[in-house]
Amino acid sequence: MARRLLRAAAPVLVAVLALAGCATTTAHKAGTPADVDKQGFVSGDGSTKTWPVGDRKGPVALSGTDFEGTAVDVADWRGKVVVVNTWYANCPPCRSEAPDLAKVANEYKSQGVEFVGVNGTDDKGAAEAFQSRFAIPYPSIADTKGTAVAALQGTVPVNAVPTTVFLDKDGHVAARVVGSVEASTVAAIVDGLVAEGADGSASPAASPAASAAQ
């Protein structure tokens, strides 16, 4: 009798566990901060921090080779605003934000804004499949040895994947978003940084658009 009851209850138990898994996934996509065991990342909540010009650290020495074998060095982009994004292909928030990052990168290319990814997890095939799927228009450093992330960590904490770091025209860290980032947030911060040195603007922290993004 007990065995028959257990067999009858098994499908119900499976259904309950499946629903529980969906609920966890939904909460994560909604941005609920949570450690994700054995997934290679700690989810962030999308929080944004900006630094006034006088409080910025750097310049960041970030270099490496992208997945196509081309050398990348942010020092070559001094005088330009640079957006650095950490990611990997099997990271749900990375996939969520990828279309927004690609959109803003394309929109701001004519203004000299450079984007670069940092991926310390994927092999060439997985990384390039992700870049192709989301039409990513900028290179990503293949950081299997962790040297690129270490360079960032030396200047600004990068405790989650994805994290997006914004460098001003001098290569100093001007802003950071921990977790999935939206196009409007990227655009607001980049607008403030592009304006610096052009019209006497102070910092993205003083920009109404950037403040609204926090």
FIDRENKE-23331 format. One record per residue (C-alpha): y, z, x; residue number from 0. Coordinates in steps of 0.2 Angstrom, whole numbers. Layout:
BEGIN
      Y      Z      X  resi
      Y      Z      X   NUM
...
This chain:
BEGIN
      Y      Z      X  resi
      0      0      0     0
     12      5     14     1
      8    -11     23     2
     12    -22      8     3
     29    -13      5     4
     33    -16     23     5
     29    -34     22     6
     39    -35      6     7
     54    -27     14     8
     54    -37     30     9
     64    -52     23    10
     77    -41     16    11
     79    -32     33    12
     81    -49     42    13
     94    -54     30    14
    104    -38     32    15
    103    -40     51    16
    109    -58     50    17
    124    -53     39    18
    128    -39     51    19
    128    -52     65    20
    140    -63     55    21
    151    -48     52    22
    152    -44     70    23
    156    -62     74    24
    170    -63     61    25
    178    -47     68    26
    178    -54     85    27
    186    -70     80    28
    199    -61     70    29
    204    -53     87    30
    196    -36     86    31
    196    -29    104    32
    178    -25    109    33
    167    -26    124    34
    155    -40    123    35
    139    -35    132    36
    131    -48    143    37
    142    -61    137    38
    153    -62    153    39
    169    -57    145    40
    178    -43    137    41
    188    -49    122    42
    207    -46    121    43
    218    -43    107    44
    231    -57    111    45
    244    -44    117    46
    258    -52    126    47
    268    -44    140    48
    283    -51    149    49
    293    -46    164    50
    312    -48    167    51
    316    -58    182    52
    319    -43    194    53
    303    -35    189    54
    291    -50    193    55
    278    -49    206    56
    273    -64    217    57
    273    -77    222    58
    255    -80    217    59
    244    -88    230    60
    231    -97    219    61
    221   -112    226    62
    204   -119    225    63
    194   -135    220    64
    192   -142    203    65
    176   -147    195    66
    179   -165    201    67
    181   -160    219    68
    200   -161    220    69
    210   -148    229    70
    222   -138    218    71
    236   -126    225    72
    249   -119    214    73
    260   -118    229    74
    262   -137    227    75
    271   -133    210    76
    285   -122    216    77
    300   -126    206    78
    289   -129    191    79
    283   -117    177    80
    264   -115    179    81
    252   -109    165    82
    236   -102    172    83
    221    -99    160    84
    205    -91    163    85
    190    -97    153    86
    172   -102    152    87
    163   -114    140    88
    152   -101    131    89
    167    -89    127    90
    171    -90    108    91
    190    -86    110    92
    191    -98    124    93
    185   -112    112    94
    196   -106     99    95
    212   -107    110    96
    207   -123    119    97
    215   -135    106    98
    232   -126    107    99
    232   -125    126   100
    229   -144    127   101
    242   -147    114   102
    256   -138    123   103
    250   -144    140   104
    253   -162    133   105
    269   -158    125   106
    277   -150    140   107
    270   -162    154   108
    287   -172    153   109
    296   -156    157   110
    286   -153    173   111
    276   -139    166   112
    259   -138    175   113
    243   -130    168   114
    228   -125    177   115
    212   -117    172   116
    201   -104    182   117
    182   -104    178   118
    171    -93    188   119
    155    -94    177   120
    151   -112    173   121
    142   -126    183   122
    150   -143    184   123
    141   -150    169   124
    145   -136    157   125
    163   -136    162   126
    166   -154    161   127
    158   -155    144   128
    170   -142    137   129
    185   -151    145   130
    179   -167    137   131
    176   -159    120   132
    193   -152    119   133
    202   -166    128   134
    209   -153    141   135
    222   -163    151   136
    223   -152    166   137
    212   -147    180   138
    202   -131    181   139
    197   -122    198   140
    178   -119    200   141
    179   -101    205   142
    161    -96    207   143
    166    -85    222   144
    179    -76    212   145
    193    -80    225   146
    205    -87    212   147
    203    -73    200   148
    205    -61    215   149
    222    -69    219   150
    228    -66    202   151
    221    -48    201   152
    231    -45    217   153
    247    -48    207   154
    243    -46    189   155
    228    -37    180   156
    216    -50    173   157
    204    -39    163   158
    198    -51    150   159
    193    -69    147   160
    202    -78    142   161
    219    -72    150   162
    234    -83    151   163
    246    -80    165   164
    264    -88    166   165
    272    -91    182   166
    290    -94    184   167
    298   -108    195   168
    296    -97    210   169
    278    -93    207   170
    281    -75    201   171
    271    -68    186   172
    283    -69    171   173
    271    -66    157   174
    253    -63    152   175
    243    -64    136   176
    226    -55    136   177
    214    -63    124   178
    216    -79    114   179
    233    -87    114   180
    242    -98    101   181
    252   -113    104   182
    268   -105     97   183
    266    -91    109   184
    264   -102    124   185
    278   -113    119   186
    290    -98    116   187
    286    -91    134   188
    287   -108    142   189
    303   -113    134   190
    311    -97    141   191
    305   -101    158   192
    309   -119    158   193
    327   -114    154   194
    329   -102    168   195
    340   -109    182   196
    345   -123    171   197
    357   -114    159   198
    358    -97    165   199
    345    -89    154   200
    339    -72    160   201
    320    -70    156   202
    308    -75    143   203
    309    -56    138   204
    327    -59    133   205
    323    -75    123   206
    322    -73    104   207
    307    -84    103   208
    297    -75    116   209
    302    -58    108   210
    295    -64     92   211
    279    -69    100   212
    275    -52    106   213
